[in-house]
Amino acid sequence: MTKIWNPEVFQGRGKKKDYFEGGYFKSVSNDEKIAYAIIAGLSITKTLNNSHSFVMFVDAHNKDLHYYQYPLSSFWANKEKFEIKIGKNSFSLNNIILDMDNGQTKIKAPMKFENIIPWPVKRFSQGVMGIYAFIPFLKRYHGVLSLNHSINGYVEINDEKKAFTGSKGYIEKDWGSSMPSSWIWMQSNHFDEEGLSLFGSIAKIPWLCSYFTGYIFGLLYNEELYKFTTYSGAKIEKLDVTKNNIKIILNHKHLKLQIDANRAEGVDIPAPKLGEMTNTVNESLQSKMDIKLFKKENKEKILLFPGTGRNAGLEFVCDLNGLLKGF
């Protein structure tokens, strides 16, 4: 039970099949010319030979994916905090150390993180999942470990060094058996106003013999986290989705959040199904999103913040002709 209030801790101890868990590190250079997504985790399948640990390295600007596969036995996780090791690679809330070589692409990196801002965990609200974290039969669980933080270090790919001094990052993780059949995910912490960050997710959640639509949006603005979530009573007023654009309007009490996200070309990356990395999802780290936060006061709508998020992560997995009807 203590793991429920510590989503950053490895959740998969004792799992024997149909399970995945992965930490996601988004890193954008100070000049915004380089954007990497680094995903470290494990895949436990019914077929023991297919089970393995892995490190995915996504180069957004060059549209490259490097998938480094390791034996399951090479995976180690700290029991008390977010710290995992896979082969010579290590990952924590303080840093990443990479040392990977598959004979074609060699990647090394020391990256140090500072000023981590996690989604808060409270007694009756386990971080970003809220009360749904206490439900034992969901296919997938989620944690936001850092909405925004600074990065110092470098990444070296085949002896070419890329500086990450004064850069920005974001960290989240997922665990369970499978990703939802339909979902939208977006994130950016690159706005003209320093310290601002937006994370959002909408997903079709299986529930007994049916399903419901769950959504979690958090806007970090002026050191305050504005939450628009299913469990807090927020409502989706509008959701329009095309191949390259997503428009969302959310209401919560006296607040309204408008998002207009334009998707750029992405990279196909593996995604889990029953623990096995057999699905794919296209992820962009070069999208843009225009956002507006309004406050309702004396029947008037006051604009608190308008801005455009750059280097936005954006995923969309959905049947436009059918599944969006559930949204």
N, C-alpha and C positions, 0 to 999 in steps of 0.2 A: 504493500500500500504506500510506502514512503516514496516509491518511484512516481506515483501519480502527482505528487507535489514537486517533483524534480524532473520535468520533462527533458532536461538536458542530459540526464544520466542514461546510460545504455539500458534499454528496456527489454532486450531480447535474450537475457540469460535463461538458459534452460529450454529454449525453443529448438524443436527437432525437425520441423518441416513447415512449408508454406509460410515463410516469414522473410521479411526484408527490413532493413533499417539503414538509414543513410543520413549523413550530415551534409548540408549544402552551404558552400562558401562562395559568395559573389564578391569579386574584387575588380575595381575599376581604377585605372591609373589616374594620377593627378591631372594630367593633360587630357584625359578622357579619350585617348587614342587606343587604349588597350582595355579589354573587358574579358575576364575569365570567370567561369563557373567551375568550381572544384567540388566533386561529390565523392565522399568516402563512405563505404558501408559494406554490408554483407548480404548475400542472397542464399537462403536455406530452402532447398527444394525437396520434393518427395524422392527424387533420384539423387543419391548421395554424390555421384560423380559430377552432377551439375552445380552443386553447392560450392560457393566460393566467396572470397572477399574481393573488393575492387576499389580502384580510384579512377574516377572519370575526370578528364581535363578538357573543358570546352573552351575553345578559342573563338569568341563571338565574331571578331572582325575578319578573321581568315576562314570562318565557317568550317573549322576543324574540330573533330572529336577524337581524343586519344583515350582508349579504354585499357587500363592496366589490370589484369586479372591475377589474383593471388590465391593460394590454397586457403581454405577456411581456417586452418590451424594458424595462419599468420596473423589473424585478427585478435587484438587484445583491447579490452575496455576497462577503464577504471570503474569501480563499484560505487564511488561516492561523488564523482563530478564528471563533467564532460571532458573526456580525454580518451582518445582511441589511437591505436597504432596498427598499421598494416604494412608488413615488411619493414622497410627502412623509413617509412613515412609516419608522421605523427600529426595529430589534429587536436586542438583544444580551443578554449575561449581566449587564450592568450597568444597563440601563434599557430602557424602551419610550418612544417618542415617536409619538403618533398625531395625524394631521391629515387627516380624511376628511369628505367632504361629497358626498352623492349627490342633493342637491336636496330631500330629505325629512328625512334625519337627518344632523346634523353632529356628529362626535365628535372631541374633542381631548383629549390626555392627555400629561403628562410623569410617568413613574413610574420611580423609582430603586430598584434592588435592592441589597441588602447581605447579607453572610454566606451566600453561596451554598454549598450542600452537595451536590455531585454524587455520583452512583453512581461509585465508584472504577474507574479504568481501569488494568489491569495488563498485564504483558508477554504472557501467554497467556490473557488474559480481557479482551476489548474491552468494558468496561463492562457494562451490563445484559444484553447478548446473549451474553456469554461466548464459548465456542468457536464458536457458531453464526454469529458475525459474519464468520468466515472462509469461510463457504459462499457461493459466488458466485451461486447460482441461486434464492435465496429471493425470494418475491414482495414481502416487506416486512421492513424492518429498523427497529430501535427504539433510542432513546437517552434516558436520564434525566439531564438536565443540572442539575437542582436538586431535591432531595427536600424542601427547606424553605429559605426565605429571607424576609427582611423587605422590606416595600415602603413607600416614602414618596412621596407625590405626590397627584395627583387625576385624575379622569376627568370631562370636561365633555361632556354630551349635550344638544344644542340649548340651549346657554347655561345648563344646570342642572349645577352643579358638585357632584361626589361626592368626599369626602375619602378618601384611602388612606394616612393617616399611621399608622405602627405596624401595618400590615397584614401578612398572610402570603401567600406565593405558592409556586408549583410550576411547573417547566418541563420539558417533554419534547419529543421530535421523532420523526417517522416519515418514512421514505423508501422508495421501491421502485415497483412497478407497481400493486399492489392491496392492499387490506386483506384479512385472512383471511375465509373464508366463515362462520366461527363464532368468536366471541371473547367474553370477559368482561374488563372493565377496571374497576379501582377505585383510588381515591386519597383520602387525607385527611391533613392535617397540623394539624387542629384537635381536639386532645385537652386534657383538663384539665391534663395534665402537659406543660409547655413543652418544645419541641424534639423532640417525638415525631412521626413521620410513617410512614404505611403506603402502599406502592404495590404493586399486584398485577395480573397479567394471565395469562389462560389462552387459548390459541388453537389452532385446528386448522391444522396446518402441512402443506401439500402436500410430499410427499417421493417423488421418482421416480414410480412408478405407484401410490403409496398415500399415506398421510399419517401423521403422528404428532401427539400432543398435547404442546405445549410450554407451560411455565408458569414465571413469574418473579414472586416475591414478595420484597419487602424491607421490613423493619421497622426504622426508625431509633429506637433507644431507648438513653438514657444515652450518647449519642455513639458508639454501636456499631451497625453495620448487620448485622442478622440476615438471612441470605439463605436462601430456600427456592426452589430453581430446578431445572429438569430437568437441566442440565449439572453441577450439584453433587451430584446423587444424591438430592435430596429426593423424597418420595413424597406423592401425594394420597391420604389415607385416606378422605375423604368429600367428595362434591360433590352437593349437592341444590339444584336451581334451580326456582323457580316464577316467575310473571310479576313478582312484587314482592319476592322474597326470594332471597338466595343464601347458602347455608351451605357453608363449606369448612373442612376440617381437613387440615393439612400436617404431615408429619414429616420431620425432618432430624437424623440422629444422635441426640443426647440432647435435642433441642428439639421442641416441638409448638406449632403456631400454629392457633388456632381463630378463624374469622371468621363473623359473622352479620350480613349486610348487608341493609338494607331500602331498597328503591328508591323515591324520590319521583318526582313528575311531572317530566319533562324537556322538552328542546327538540330537534326534529328538525334535524340539521345534515348538510350534504353530506359524502360520503365517496368516496374514489377507487376506480375500477375501470378497470384498464388506463390509469392516469394521468388519466382523465377523471372529473370530480366528478359522477357520475351515480347513485351509491348514496346512501342516507341511513342515519343512525344516531341513535337517541334518546339524548341525554346529559343526565343529571341532575347538578346541582351542589348539591343540597339533601338528599341521602340521608344515612343514618346507618349506622354499622357498629360493632357490639360486637366487641371482640377480646380474646383471652386468650393470653398467651405462657407456656408451661410448660417446665420443665426436669426431665428424668428423672435422679434421683440415688438410687443404692442401691435401685432398684426402686420408689422413691416419685416421685410427680408433684408438683413444687413450682411453685406459681403465682408467676411473676416479675412479671407485669403484667396487670391487667384495665383496660379503658378503653373509652370510646365516642367514635368519631370523628364529628365534625359537618361540615357543608358538604362532604360526600363526593361526589366525582365517581364516577359509576357508569354503565357501558355494558354492555349485554347483547345480543348478536346471535347467535341460535342457534335451531335447530329443536328444540323441547322433545321432540317425539315420535321424533326420530331421531338427530340429530347429537350429542346428549349421550351417546349410547351409546359414542362414541369417547373420552369423558372418563372 
